[in-house]
Amino acid sequence: MSSVPDPLVPVLAVVGTGLIGGSFAAALRRVGQVGRVLGVGRQPASLQRARELGLIDEIATLPQAAARADLIFLATPVGAMAGILQALAPHLRARTLVTDAGSTKSDVARLARDVLGDRCAQFIPGHPIAGSEMTGPEAADPLLYHGRKVVLTPFEDTPGADQHRLIRIWEATGARVHLMDPAAHDRALGCVSHLPHFLAAAFMAQVVRADDADTRLSLAGTGFRDFTRIAAGSPEVWRDIFFSNRAAVLQELDDFTQVLDAWRAALDDDAHPETLETLLEQAALARRFWGGRNPTS
């Protein structure tokens, strides 16, 4: 689709042109709501590939992005955010809006206040709840965000016009925007996103350590594949997520351990097999009910 005369984002800078950043640019380009796209990153080969794929129009530095872009989208590991904001800050134009795609929000909000100071209102923390185990520019998908939730956690002093502008931009990608408090976001995502990835990765590690790992994996079916799929995600990204949301993940691990102990006791109880069946039935009903309300999950 060709660009409209006045796109929502005349100049977009994407810092990190892999799955998340590349998909954001591709989604806006698909609906003609972006003009020129600048790509910023640490790996020249990845940036060149993003350019070849048409995800970006040119390669830029962080200072160039800050000086030229109307919107800067940070699609990088949370651990890299401090250095990026420090590089952007001296060159940031007054009308430039900055947002991110990090999976944790409290630490990002604190960082923005520390680095940007009284200009932190130009930064609106965000988290698109969409993704894949695939990485790199080749994984970019213009429909990645279609029908998906995007959480924004604006500051109290974020101008309403800027907040509305970013909501319109995300809605142009097909996403559904939700506003949340950063701490509430981190608690919820610690449960439904971060802990599942932690468990999937730990379980995968257990399987491959077994003496007969090859035999086990050769017999694994769709259930094993579905359960462990997310363990293939970027180790760097997930390391940063776990440490940045450590308190919530540790609390969820404690809660899960209590549940696991109860289920183990039910499995060990030969006299009352109905206890385990009841637990399984409760879990099955909960999953079926949730699945019916979330057709895009």
NORRA-V685734 format. One record per residue. N is the residue number from 1. RES is the residue in one small letter. OMEGA is omega in whole degrees, -180 to 180 (999 if undefined). BURIAL is 1 if it has 16 or more other ideal C-beta (glycine too) atoms within 10 Angstrom, else 0. D_LAST is the distance of its C-alpha to the last C-alpha in whole Angstrom. Layout:
{{N/RES/OMEGA/BURIAL/D_LAST} {N/RES/OMEGA/BURIAL/D_LAST}}
This chain:
{{1/m/-179/0/28} {2/s/-177/0/31} {3/s/175/0/31} {4/v/-177/0/32} {5/p/-179/0/35} {6/d/-179/0/34} {7/p/178/1/30} {8/l/-179/1/28} {9/v/179/1/29} {10/p/177/0/32} {11/v/179/1/32} {12/l/172/1/29} {13/a/179/1/29} {14/v/178/1/26} {15/v/-173/1/27} {16/g/-171/1/25} {17/t/178/1/24} {18/g/-176/1/22} {19/l/-173/1/18} {20/i/-179/1/17} {21/g/179/1/21} {22/g/179/1/21} {23/s/179/1/18} {24/f/179/1/19} {25/a/-178/1/23} {26/a/-180/1/22} {27/a/179/1/19} {28/l/178/1/22} {29/r/-179/1/25} {30/r/-178/1/23} {31/v/176/1/24} {32/g/-176/0/27} {33/q/174/1/26} {34/v/178/1/28} {35/g/-180/1/31} {36/r/-178/1/32} {37/v/176/1/30} {38/l/178/1/31} {39/g/-180/1/30} {40/v/179/1/31} {41/g/-177/1/30} {42/r/-173/0/32} {43/q/-179/0/32} {44/p/-179/0/34} {45/a/179/0/33} {46/s/178/1/29} {47/l/179/1/30} {48/q/179/0/33} {49/r/178/1/30} {50/a/178/1/28} {51/r/179/1/31} {52/e/-179/0/31} {53/l/180/0/28} {54/g/179/0/29} {55/l/178/1/26} {56/i/178/1/29} {57/d/179/1/32} {58/e/179/0/34} {59/i/-177/1/34} {60/a/173/1/35} {61/t/178/0/36} {62/l/177/1/35} {63/p/178/0/38} {64/q/179/0/38} {65/a/-179/1/34} {66/a/-176/1/35} {67/a/-172/1/38} {68/r/-169/1/37} {69/a/171/1/33} {70/d/177/1/32} {71/l/175/1/29} {72/i/-177/1/28} {73/f/-177/1/24} {74/l/-180/1/24} {75/a/-176/1/22} {76/t/173/1/24} {77/p/-178/1/24} {78/v/-179/1/24} {79/g/-180/1/28} {80/a/-171/1/29} {81/m/-177/1/28} {82/a/-179/0/32} {83/g/-180/0/34} {84/i/180/1/32} {85/l/178/1/33} {86/q/179/0/36} {87/a/-179/1/37} {88/l/-168/1/35} {89/a/-176/1/37} {90/p/-173/0/41} {91/h/-172/0/40} {92/l/177/1/37} {93/r/-176/0/38} {94/a/-177/0/38} {95/r/-179/0/36} {96/t/178/1/33} {97/l/-180/1/30} {98/v/175/1/28} {99/t/-179/1/24} {100/d/180/1/22} {101/a/-177/1/19} {102/g/-177/1/19} {103/s/174/1/17} {104/t/-171/1/20} {105/k/-178/1/22} {106/s/-179/1/25} {107/d/179/1/27} {108/v/179/1/26} {109/a/178/1/27} {110/r/-180/0/31} {111/l/180/1/31} {112/a/179/1/31} {113/r/-178/0/34} {114/d/-173/0/36} {115/v/-174/1/36} {116/l/178/1/36} {117/g/-176/0/38} {118/d/176/0/39} {119/r/-178/0/36} {120/c/177/1/33} {121/a/176/1/32} {122/q/-178/1/32} {123/f/176/1/29} {124/i/179/1/25} {125/p/-180/1/23} {126/g/178/1/19} {127/h/173/1/16} {128/p/-178/1/13} {129/i/-179/1/10} {130/a/179/1/9} {131/g/-177/1/11} {132/s/173/0/12} {133/e/179/0/15} {134/m/-179/0/17} {135/t/176/1/20} {136/g/-179/1/23} {137/p/-179/1/23} {138/e/-179/0/23} {139/a/-177/1/19} {140/a/-176/1/19} {141/d/-179/0/17} {142/p/180/1/18} {143/l/-176/0/14} {144/l/-174/1/12} {145/y/-177/1/12} {146/h/180/0/12} {147/g/-179/0/10} {148/r/178/1/9} {149/k/171/1/10} {150/v/180/1/14} {151/v/173/1/16} {152/l/180/1/20} {153/t/-176/1/22} {154/p/175/1/25} {155/f/179/1/29} {156/e/-178/0/31} {157/d/175/0/33} {158/t/179/1/31} {159/p/-180/0/32} {160/g/-180/0/31} {161/a/179/0/31} {162/d/178/1/29} {163/q/179/1/26} {164/h/180/0/26} {165/r/-179/1/27} {166/l/176/1/24} {167/i/179/1/22} {168/r/180/0/23} {169/i/179/1/22} {170/w/179/1/19} {171/e/177/0/18} {172/a/177/1/20} {173/t/-177/1/17} {174/g/-177/1/15} {175/a/175/1/13} {176/r/-171/0/14} {177/v/176/1/16} {178/h/177/0/16} {179/l/-177/0/20} {180/m/168/1/20} {181/d/-177/0/23} {182/p/-178/1/23} {183/a/178/0/23} {184/a/176/0/21} {185/h/-175/1/18} {186/d/177/1/19} {187/r/-178/1/20} {188/a/-178/0/16} {189/l/174/1/15} {190/g/-179/1/17} {191/c/-169/1/16} {192/v/179/0/12} {193/s/-172/1/12} {194/h/178/1/16} {195/l/177/1/17} {196/p/179/0/14} {197/h/178/1/16} {198/f/-178/1/19} {199/l/180/1/19} {200/a/180/1/18} {201/a/180/1/20} {202/a/179/0/23} {203/f/178/0/22} {204/m/178/1/22} {205/a/179/0/26} {206/q/-177/0/27} {207/v/-175/0/27} {208/v/176/0/28} {209/r/-177/0/31} {210/a/180/0/32} {211/d/-180/0/35} {212/d/-177/0/34} {213/a/-179/0/31} {214/d/179/0/31} {215/t/179/0/31} {216/r/-177/0/28} {217/l/179/0/26} {218/s/-180/0/28} {219/l/-177/0/27} {220/a/-179/0/23} {221/g/-174/0/21} {222/t/179/0/17} {223/g/178/0/16} {224/f/-180/0/18} {225/r/-180/0/16} {226/d/-176/0/13} {227/f/-174/0/14} {228/t/-175/1/16} {229/r/-174/0/14} {230/i/177/1/14} {231/a/-180/1/18} {232/a/-179/0/18} {233/g/-177/1/18} {234/s/178/1/21} {235/p/-179/0/23} {236/e/-180/0/25} {237/v/-175/1/22} {238/w/172/1/20} {239/r/-179/0/24} {240/d/180/1/24} {241/i/-177/1/21} {242/f/-180/1/22} {243/f/-178/0/26} {244/s/178/1/25} {245/n/-172/1/23} {246/r/-177/0/25} {247/a/-179/0/26} {248/a/-179/1/23} {249/v/178/1/22} {250/l/178/0/25} {251/q/178/0/25} {252/e/177/1/21} {253/l/177/0/23} {254/d/-180/0/26} {255/d/-179/0/24} {256/f/179/0/22} {257/t/177/0/26} {258/q/178/0/27} {259/v/-180/0/24} {260/l/177/0/25} {261/d/180/0/29} {262/a/178/0/28} {263/w/178/0/26} {264/r/179/0/29} {265/a/178/0/32} {266/a/179/1/30} {267/l/-177/0/30} {268/d/-175/0/34} {269/d/-179/0/35} {270/d/-174/0/37} {271/a/-176/0/38} {272/h/-180/0/35} {273/p/-180/0/32} {274/e/179/0/31} {275/t/179/0/30} {276/l/179/1/27} {277/e/179/0/26} {278/t/178/0/26} {279/l/179/0/23} {280/l/-180/0/21} {281/e/179/0/21} {282/q/180/0/20} {283/a/-179/0/17} {284/a/179/0/16} {285/l/180/0/16} {286/a/-179/0/14} {287/r/179/0/11} {288/r/180/0/12} {289/f/179/0/12} {290/w/-179/0/9} {291/g/179/0/7} {292/g/-180/0/10} {293/r/-176/0/9} {294/n/-176/0/5} {295/p/-180/0/6} {296/t/-177/0/4} {297/s/999/0/0}}
